[in-house]
Amino acid sequence: LIEDNAEMREYIRYCIDPSRYNITEAADGEEGIQKAQALIPDLIISDVMMPKKDGFEVAQAIRSHIGTSHIPLILLTARASLESRLEGIQRGADAYLTKPFSPQELALRIQKLIEIRHLLQQRYTGGIQDAGDDLFQQEDEFVTGLRAYIFEHLDESDLDGDRIGRHFGLSRVSLYRKLNALTGQSISDFVRATRLSKALQLIREGHLNLSEIAYQTGFSSISAFSRAFKQAYGKSPSEMKNTV
């Protein structure tokens, strides 16, 4: 919650159900940006008219930083002009509320933006997707880039969060928070899911034996590959190969 007016911060807190959300406050835009980059929150609410950095600058900073670009953002302002609303949208705001607003309206905006994020997560937590799935063509740009990087290094069993984070300019913690917000998965779970989706694709193509597939997708042994594959797909690699 980024708001320079203490009374307005208190009012916004009143609008938000404390049993559902934990709130961190910042008294100006600069502090808000710093806290957002450190904490990677699920959602940001920001006033527009503030010292040091205004809400439009906050929106631009949030959208331009790889660690925070995915975070839903609500801007609050006393300006009701179309020009002001358009600028907020252009800078990357997901919602734009004009003061005074009702507690119900703010609460509903928060609920819907977080629900949308959870729906996106379900694409990943609902089951491992096939590498050829058309859904992958519509996913978040960061997830697309992360998947591409993993594919480039798929045969390397030592691919971990520290190494991936360095490539994207993120700490391991920031990478975990961003990836978890987008997919509901940890780094290791996402890497394993990516390895297995590629393995499934290679099995379906039928050009390689299972040992070759295991090592090409970064598994240290055929037994480790078989266990992970069966846990993910409910069939062993050999059973899957026989059904293709």
N, C-alpha and C positions, 0 to 999 in steps of 0.2 A: 504494500500500500504506500504510494508515493504522494504525499500531500503536505504542503507547507503550513496549512492552517490547522492548529491543534483541535479546534472545535469541530471542524469538518472531518478530521481523522476519527474523532470520537463518534460522530454521526455515522460514518461509513462502517465502523466497527459494530455499531448497533444494528446495521442492516445485514450483517453477515453472521450466520449461525456458528458460534464458537465450538459447538460439538462436532461440526463437519470440517472446519477449516482452521489451520493455524496461521496467524497473521504476523508478518514482520513489517515494521514501519520505517519509512524514510521521510525526512523533513524537507528535502529538496531533490531536484532531478539528478544531480551529480551523485549524491549518496544513494539514490534509488538504483542508478545504473550499476554502481559498485556492488551493492547488495544482490542485485539480480544476477550478476555474473558470478558471484561467489556462491549463492545458494541454489540457483537454477529452480525457481519456484514453479508451481503448476499454472499460475496465472498472475498477471500484474494489473493493478488498478492505479492509474496515474492522473493527477490533476494536470491541466494544461498550463495555466499561469502560475509559474513558480520561479524562485531565484536560482541563480547559477545555470541551470539547464531547464528549459520548459518542457511540457509534455510532448511536444512535437520532436524535440531533440532526444528525449527519452525513447520515443518510438523508433526513431531512426537508428539510435545506438543499439537498441535491443534487436532490431531486424538485421543490422549489419554485422553483428557478432555471432560467430558460428555456434557458440555455446548457448545463446539465448534466442536465436532466430525463430525457434519453434513455439515460443511461449505465447499463449493468448493474451491480448492486451486490450484493456478497456480504458478509454480516455474520458475524463470528466471535465466539463467546462461551463462557464457562465455565458460563453459566446454561442448564440443560437444561429448565426449566419450560415448559409449554405457554403460559403467560401471556407469558413473555419472547419466545417464538417468534412469537406472534400480534402482539405489539407491533412486532417487526421487520418483519413482513409488512405491517402497517398503515402503517408509516412509509415503505414503498416498497422494501424489500429484495427482490431476486429469488431469493436463496438464503440459507439460515441454517445455518451449520455449528457444531456443538458441540465444544468442545475436550475431550479431544484428538481430532484428526481425522487421517486417514491422508493422506500426500502424494498418493496415487492419487485419493482422493475430491476433494480440492481441485483437482487438475489437471483432473479430468473435469468438474467444475462450471464451471471457467473455459472449457474447450474448448467445452462445450455452449452456454453463454451467448453466446460470440462467434460460434459457428456460427449461432445463431438470428439474430443481428444481420446476418450475411452473407447469410442467406436473404432477409431483408427488403430488403437492398441490391439483390439480384438482380432484384427487381421493376422497378427503374429501369435498372440497367446492362444488363439483358438485352434492352432495346429500349424505345423510347418508347411510353408507354401512351396509349391513346385517352382524351380528356377525359371521355368518357361511360362509361368502363370501371368496372364495379362494384367493382374493387379499390380505387379511389380512396375508396370509402366506408369502407374499413377501415384506412386508413393512419394514421400517427402524427399526433397533433393539431397539432404544430408544422408538419409538412409540409402539412397541410390548410390551416392559416392562411397559410403562405407562398404556397401556390398561389393562394389567394383574393386575397391582396394583389397578386400578379403579374397575375391576371386583371383586377383593378380598374384597373391601369395598363398594360394590354397594348399600347395604341397608342403608348406613349411609348418611343422607341428608346434613350433615355439611362438606362433603368432598370438600375442596377448594384449591386454588393455593398455599397458605402458607403451608398447611399440605403436599400436594403432593411435593412441592419444597424441604421441609425438608427431605422427604424420599429419594429423588434423590441427595441431597447435593447441591441444586441450590436455589438461591434466587427466589422470586416470579417473579421478572423482568426477570431474566435469563431464567427461565422456560417458561415464556410467549414468549420471543424472539425466543427461540429454537423451541417451539411447533408451533408458527406462521410461522417460516421459513419452517418447515417440512410439515405442514398441511394447512396453511392459516387460522387457527382457533385460537380463544382465549382459555384460559384454561377452562372457564365455558362452552363455546360452545362444546368443545371436551368432557368434562365430560357428558354433557347433551346428546350428540350424542351417547356416549357409553351406557348410561342408556337406551336410546330409542332403540338402536339396540338389546340390551339384552331383552327388553320388547317385541319387535317384535318376537324374537326367542321363548320366552315363550308363546306368543299368538299362534304361529304356532304349538307348541307342544301340546297345548290344555289341560294341566293337572291342571292349576290353574285358578281361577276366576280373573276378572280384578282388584279387590281390592287387592288381594294377589300379583299380578304382580306389581301393583303400589308401594306397600310398599317394596317389595323385590328389586326393582330397585331404591329405594331412594327418591321417590316422597312423599312429605308431605301430599298430599291429592289426592283423585281420580280425583277431578276437575282439579288440576294442571297437573296431568298426562295426562288427556284427551286433555287439551289444547295444551300441548307440542307435544303430539303424532300426533294430527291432523295437526298441523303446519308443522311437519316434513314429514309426509307421505300422507297428503291430505285426510285421513279418520280417523274417531274416532276409539278408540280401539275396541268398540263394533261392528262397521261396519267392521273393519278388521277381527275380530273374526268370523263374519258371512260369510266371503268370504273364510275362510280357509277350 
